[in-house]
């Protein structure tokens, strides 16, 4: 099958029939939301269990089932490794792992793959596990989804979760919990909502059990089967990874300044402006310079959606924006603000980006600023693999923000080391060209020819270049890199947010 970004796909993989991507809004959902089984907990029944092992037994977890986790503690998470180690000790095999994302801290998952404890992964891969899958594959291909796409898959039953393990920095004995308080506080717990609402069994894992009732309540008791207290759910300092540091590179700071200038000249930045704050050093710089511009010109925005950092909190505190909508806190200043600022509002990733709802937050965004590992001359974006073919990153909210925002801006350098970022064809399509509008590099700004309105809006005000000229410039500087060599085995499927398929990733030779 050939899909709408020109990628050839098999009709079926391991018994799974693929639906080819046909456009960002071409797929209309049918059916109903998945509902977990009815339950009743009576007044004399207790939910607190002494250990993770007891929770595994109580939920009836067995070979072939699916377990899920959220990644708000990012590279500081302890819970996934603790649970998988216990499952392995109990002799349970053939588990489908459905985390919202894996990080370098989860490298022990590789041993569980080798030993047959984990045979499927449906979730983002960041780092060692992705590299292992690229080189060795798994029994079943990894399914890669955006944040909104994952919420959609859980809600419709496409990703059926037998047991959801929800890390909480504070909880009570009946399961009410949040991520805003305690020694392991991580802020918003937006990823966990879909799992709590739709998993067959829900276990809250906390290192801070407090008297009933805990408040504010993010995940309420009515969705929680069991509560387990452990010594530590993770290290919050692992939230702020390298991608959460503002760039110090003069050329990349200039890219960020040019983004703000482009938006200003295009008439996008005005009262009521809303945007999504991206991760990565350049995107963080955009947020900082955007704040400076809005403050200087007396512009007040309606909201910022995130991935929230202290840069966005500063905008709230000085009145440059009215609200923060937060599905994931990206640094400890954002965590603190979530607990203390009434206008810093927690939202689920259902609300953030699930396309099969009555309207998600991304539909209300004027702009988003996103990074990429590669961009091609057709404006397709790669965020999953590097140019060497290694599967090292998840999609995150990239597809969702790009689809919903009025203008999607990609911020990239022309070169990374000796590698061109703009390619004739990306190694992997993660976000389709239909939803990408502007590419800002240190060698010029390119606008997607589909956006004639933007080209007209900045005509005579700012210089724009043809993306093919940027490609040729990069090629002249460093040449055409040798493409990675793949064999025929498909190790991952890249879904679009609506469940159709954008691309596949093959195993490296």
N, C-alpha and C positions, 0 to 999 in steps of 0.2 A: 504494500500500500504506500502511496505517496501522500504526505500530509501538506498542510498549507504553508509550511516553511521549507518545502522541498526535500524533506528527509524521508528516506525509504524505510518502511517498518515492516516487520513480519506480521501476519494476521493473528498469530497466536504465539505465546511464549509459555512453556510449562503448563499448558492447559488453560491459560488466561487469554481470552480474546481481547485484542487491543482495539480501542476506538481512536482513529487518527484525529489529530488537532485540525479543525477546519476554520478557525478564526476565534478571536477573543470572546465573542458573545454569541457563538453559533449553537452551542449545546444547551438545550432546554431540559431541566430535570423532570423526572416523572416519579410516581410512587409517593411513599411517605417516609418520615424520619424513623430510624431504628429506635426501638424502645427496649430497655433491659427488662428482665422478669419482675413481676410484682413481688413485693416483700412486706413483711410486718415485723417490727421489733416491739416486743411488749415491755411493760414497765419494769419487770424484774430482770431483764436481759442486759448484760454488760457488753460493751464494745471493745474495751481495752484488752489487748493481748500481750503476753510477756515478751514476745520476740517475733522477728520476721519469719522464722521457721514456723511458728504457730499460725501466723497469718497465711502462709502458703498452704498449710494443711487445711485451715478453716475454709478458705476459698475454693478448695477442691482442685487446685492447679495440678494439671497432669500433662503427660506427653502431648505435643502437638498444639498446645494452647498459645494464646497471645497475651503478652504483658506490655504495659505502657508506662512511660515516665515523662516528666517535663524537665526542661533544661534551664530553668531560671537561675540556677547556681552556676551554669556554664562550666568552665574548667575547674570549678571548685566543688562539683557535685560528688558526694560519696554514696548515694543511695543505689544507683544502678549496679555498681560493683558489689555492694553488700548483698543485694537481692540475688543477683546471678550466682555469686559464690555459694549462697545457701541452696539455691535450686540445684546447682551442680553436686553439692554434697548429698542431696536427697536422691540423686540418681535420675532426676527428671531430664528428658531429652526433647529434641525437635521443637524447641520454643521459637515462636515468632516474636522478635523484639521490635516494639513500636514506640521508640522514644521520639520526642519532638526534635531532638538532635543529640549527636554524640560528639565528644571533644577529646583532645589528647589524654585527659585524665581517665578516659574509658578504654585505654589500650588493652587492659585485661580481657575485654570482650573477644579479642582475637583468639585467645586460648579456648574460650567457650565455643567459638566457631569451629576450631580445629577438633575439639572433642565431641562435637555433635550436640552440644547443649543448645546452641543457637544455630538454626538452619535458615532463618529468614530474617531480614531487617526491612521494616517500612519506616523510614525516618532519615533525617539528614545526617551525613557523615562529614566530620571535620577532623582531618589529621590521620593518625596511624590506622584506624579501622578502614577508612576510605582507601588508603594506599594498599593495605592488605587485599581488599576486595578487588582493586584494579589489577593486581598481579596474580591473584589466585582464584577469584570468583567465590561463589557460595553455592549451596545446593539449589537455592532459588535466587533469581535476580533481586537486588535491592530496589525498592520503590521509593523514588524521590518526589516529594510533594512540597509545595509552598505552604506557608503557615495557614493561609485561608483554605488551601486545597486539602490539607490534612484535616482541618475542622470539618470540612464538607464530607470527606470520606468517612470519618467517625460517625457523623450525624445520620448519614444515609445507610450505614451498616456495611459499606464497602470495606472499611477497616474495622472489623469486629474485635473488640477488646474483651477478653475474659476477665483479666484482673488489672486494674489501674493502681499503681503505687504513686501516691501524691505526696511529695515532700512539702512540709509546712513548717515555718519557723515558729509558729505557735498554734496550739490546738487544745481543745478540751476533751474530756472523756467521752463525749457523744459525737465528736467528729467535726464540730464547727472549727474553722481554721482560716488562717491567712498567711501571707509571706512578709508582712510589714514589720513584725515585732520579734524581739528575741535576739540571741547571740548570732544566729544564722540568717537574720533577716535579708531577704533578697528583693523585696518590693512587690510589684504586680505578680499575680499568679495566673495570668490570662490564658496560658496554654492548657491549664488543667481543667478548665470549665467543660470542654467538650468530653473529655475522658470521664469526669465525674458524673455528667448527665447521662452518658450512654454506655459506659462499661457495665458488664454483668456484675462485677464485684469491685468495690472501691476500698482501698486501704490507705489511710492517712498515716504517714511516717513523720514523726516529729522529734525534736530534741528539747522541746519546751512545752510540757504538758501542764496546763493551768486549770484552775477551777472553772466550772460551767457557770455562765456561758462566756466564751471568748468572743470579743468583738474588736473591730468590725468583722463581720462574717463575709468571707469571700466564697468559700465552698461550704454550704450549709449541711447540717447533720442529716437531713432527709435523704442525701445521696451517699452517705458514708456507712459502710458495713462494719469496718474494724479500724482501731487506732493502735499504733505501736510506737512506743517511745524508745529511742536509741540514744547513744552517747552524743552523736553529731551527725547531722544530715549533710554537712559540707562546710566549706570555707568561703565566705562571701567575697573575700579578696580575689577569688578566681573569676568573679563576674566581669571584672574590668581587664579583659585580655588585650593583647597588642592592637587589635583593630579598634579599640575604644580610646586610643590616644590621638589627639589632634596632630596633624602632620607638622613637621618642622622644615620640610623641604621648601625652599623659595619658589620653585617651579610649581609645586602642587598648591601652595598657598595662592599663587597667582591664578591657577585654575579655579579655585574656590571664589576668588574675587570676580573673575570673569562670569561665573554662574550668576552671581547676584546682579552684576551689571546687565547681563542679557535679560534676566527676568524684569529688571526695572525698566529697561528700554522697551521691552515688549508690553509694558503696562500691566504686568501680572501682580506686582506687589502693591497692594492698596488695602484700605480698611476692610476687614473681614477675611484677609488672606489666611489660608490654612495650608499646612504642608506636613509631610512625613520626614522625620529626622532619621537619616541613614547612619549606618555604622561605617567604620573606616576613617582613616585620618583626614582624607580630603572632604568627605561628607560632613564630618564634625566641624571642619573649618568653614564650610558653607553656612552651617547653622550660626556660627559665631559672627561671620561677616553680615549675614542676613539680619541678625539681631541689631548689629551696629547701624545698619542702613535704616531699619524700621524705627529705631529709637531716635535717630537723628532727624528723620522726616515726620515724626509724630504719628506713625502708622500703627494701628492696633489690630492684631490678627485674632481670628475667632478661636483657632485651636492648633495645637501641634500633636500629631500622632507619633507614637514611637514604640520601640527602641528609644527610651528617654535617658538623657544624660544631664549633668549639671549645667551644661550650656543652655538647655531648654528650661531648666528650673530658673535660671537667671532671667529669662524672658518673662516667665510668669510673675516673678517677684517684683520686677520693675514695671509691670503693666503693659508690656509689649504684646502679650497674648492674654486671652481671657481664660483659656482652659488648657490643661494637658490631658490627653487621652492616652492611657498607658497600658499596654499589654505585656510589656517586658521592660524592666529597669536595667539600664546598662552601666550604671556606676553607683557608688555608695551615696552620693549626693541625691541622686534620683530616688534611692531607697528611703532616705530620710524624709524627702519631700512627700513621698507617697503616704507616709504615716502622719504627716503634720499639716499638709496644705489641702484645704477643702476643695479647691478647684483643680487638684491633681487627681484625676478620676481613673480608677481601675476599669479596664474593659477586657472582655474575653477575645480570643482570636476568632471566635465565631462572628462576633460583632465587628472585629477588625477587617476580615477579608474573605469570609465564606461567601462565594458568589451566589449560592442557592439559599438566600434568605430574602427578607423583605427590604433589604438594603444595608450594605456594610459601610463602615467608616471611610474606606478608601474611595468610595463614590463621591465623598464630599471634599476631597483634597484638591486644592488648586495645583499643588506641585509636589514632586518627590525628587530626591537627589540620591542616586544609587551608584555603586561601583560595578566593576566587571573584571574578570580575568582576561576576556577577549571581547572584541566587538568586530563584526564584519561589515563589508561595504554595503550590505543590505539592511544594516541596523539591527540584526539579530545579536543577542547578548549571551555570553557564556559566563556563568558564575560557579558551575559545578566542577569542571575539570580545568587543569592547567594545560598549557600548550604541549606538555609532554604526555598528556592523556591521563594523568593521575587524578583520581576522584577524591578531591580534598576539601570540598565545601558543599554546604547545603544551599537550597534555593532561598530560604528565609521568606521574608515578605516581598521579595523582588517582583514576582509576577503580579501579586495582588495590588501593590502600590502602582505599578506601571499601568495596569488595566484601568484602575479607577481614577487616577489623578488627571487633571486637565492637561498637565505638561509633565513629561518624564524626562529628567536630565541625567545623563550618564557622565560621571567624572572619571577620567582616566589619563594617565601619562601616555605619550606616543610610544615610549619604550619602557620596558622594565629590564634593567641591565642591558643585555644584548638581544632581548626578545621584543619583537613588535607586538603591541597590544591590538592594533587594528589589523585584521587579517582579511584575506579574500573570502574565506569561509571559516566560521568558528568551529572549534573542535566538537563542541556540544552546544545545542540550542537549549538555553534555560528560560529565556524570556524572548518572545517573538517580536519581530520588527514592527508588527501592527500596533504595538503599544509603546514604542520608543520614539521620542521626539527630537531630542537634542543630545549631541555628544560634544562635551567640552574637554579639550586636550591642551597641553602646553604648546601645541603647534597650530592651534586654531579651533574654531567652533564650526561644527557641521550640523545642519538641520535636515531631518527626514523630509524628502520631497513631498511626502503625503501631507505635511503640515504647511500648506501654502499660506495659511493665515498667519503663522509665526514668521515665515519668511517676509511677508508683506509688512508685518508689524515692526520689524527691526530694520527694514530697508532704509539705507542712508544714515542709520544711527550706530550700527555695529557691523563689523566685517564678519562675513561667514564664508566658509570654504566648502568645497565638495569633499565628501568623505573619501572618494576614490583618490583625491589628491593627497589626503593624509596617509592613506594606505601606501601610495607610491613613495611618499617622502620617507616613511618608515623603512620601506623595502630598500630604498637607495642608501640609507644609513647603515643598515645591518644585514641586508640580504633577506632571502626567503628561508626561514628555518626549516629543517627537515621535519616532516610530519611524523607523529608517533606511529608505530606499527602495532596494529591490533590483529588478534585472531578472530574467529567467527563467534566465539562464546559471548553472549550478552550478559554482563554482570550487573547492569542497572537499567531501569526504565525511568525516564524523566517525564512525569505527568505535567500537563497544564492544570491550572487551578480548578477546572471544571471536570477533571477526570479523564479527558482525552490525552493522547500521547504526543509529546513534542519530539522526543528523540530517545535513542538508546545509547548506552555506553558499553563498549566491548572491552574484553580483557586485553591487557597489554601483552605483547609477545615478550 
